[in-house]
Each structure stands twice: as structure tokens, then as C-alpha cells.
Amino acid sequence: MATTKAKAPELTESVEDSALNELFLDELKDIYWAEKHLAKALPKMAKAATSDKLRSAIEKHLGETENQITRLEDAFASIGEKAVAVKCEAMAGLLKEGDEIVAETEKGSITRDAGIISAAQKIEHYEIASYGTLKTLAMVLGYNEAAELLDSTLQEEKTCDGLLTQIAEAGINQQSKSEKA
């Protein structure tokens, strides 16, 4: 039986023509869609929250998310690309899961808040992974301005995740274990 070797990919001298650049652009379009749709979902999450601290944290993150959308548009511009959003299946699924948690928990319950925090942290962890990867790819591709913009957002996402953990651990998780199913 004859074996065939996989053909080596063609190489390019131009960063703009590289497969890595194409991957970077695809991922940038993906997170742009994700942030735009998250900005629509956050007010619903805030409205569903029982805890004032949780509601306030979500509302604060809405403002950050709106700034992150602008920052992504600046990142696109810094590399000479038009900002285009392409549906992010991962974020669509995470937002759907968040909606389901709200629908399946009792209005006004601390358990609902625990569920909202769970959904929000899944979103934050997805964003942290996305922005970390995008920042690294931007640096490899020599897109220094884009890398700085992406790093600013990465730091905000990490801070938001930490705040959600603090809110959960400061009482919501403990209080929700006493609520009747």
C-alpha cells in the first residue's frame, strides 16, 4: 500500500496574505458579533437580577461592553479592515443558556442570581479566552495597536469575572442554598 504525504501549505511573504491573518480576522469578526449581541442581552440580565450588587455589576459591564465594541472597531481600523460582525455560535449558545436559566428560576429568588452569575461567568471566560488569543495573534502579526486595544478589553473581562466571583462568594451562593426548589 502506497502512502501519500500531506502537501505542505504554500508560504507567503505578506502577513496580510497569511493563513494566520485570515484566522485572526475571522476571530475578530466573531468577537465583534459576540460583543454586539451581549450588549443587547445585558439589560435583560440586569432586569432579572434580584441583588442590587449584581444588577449594578451587570449595568457597569454594559457600559464597558459598549466601549469594547468601539475598541474593536478601532482594532479593525488599525489594521486597515472594515468592522464586520459574523455570527458567533459560541456566544449565541451562551446567551441562550442565560435566557433559559432566567426562565427556569423563580423571579425574585437568590437562586436566579446564582444562575445569572453562572451564565455571566461562562460568557466572561469565553471572552477572556477569545481576547487572550486575539491579543497574541495580533502581536505575532505585528498589529501592535490592535494588540494594545485587545489587551485593554482582556483586562476588563478579567476584572468583571473577579467581581462576579466576589458577588457570588459574598453571600448569593450561600443564601441560595436555603431556597426551596
C-alpha positions, 0 to 999 in steps of 0.5 A: 500500500502506497502512502501519500504525504500531506502537501505542505501549505504554500508560504507567503511573504505578506502577513496580510496574505497569511493563513494566520491573518485570515484566522485572526480576522475571522476571530475578530469578526466573531468577537465583534458579533459576540460583543454586539449581541451581549450588549443587547442581552445585558439589560435583560440580565440586569432586569432579572437580577434580584441583588442590587450588587449584581444588577449594578455589576451587570449595568457597569459591564454594559457600559464597558461592553459598549466601549469594547465594541468601539475598541474593536472597531478601532482594532479593525481600523488599525489594521486597515479592515472594515468592522464586520460582525459574523455570527458567533455560535459560541456566544449565541449558545451562551446567551441562550443558556442565560435566557433559559436559566432566567426562565427556569428560576423563580423571579425574585429568588437568590437562586436566579442570581446564582444562575445569572452569575453562572451564565455571566461567568461562562460568557466572561471566560469565553471572552477572556479566552477569545481576547487572550488569543486575539491579543497574541495573534495580533502581536505575532502579526505585528498589529501592535495597536490592535494588540494594545486595544485587545489587551485593554478589553482582556483586562476588563473581562478579567476584572468583571469575572473577579467581581462576579466571583466576589458577588457570588462568594459574598453571600448569593451562593450561600443564601441560595442554598436555603431556597426551596426548589 
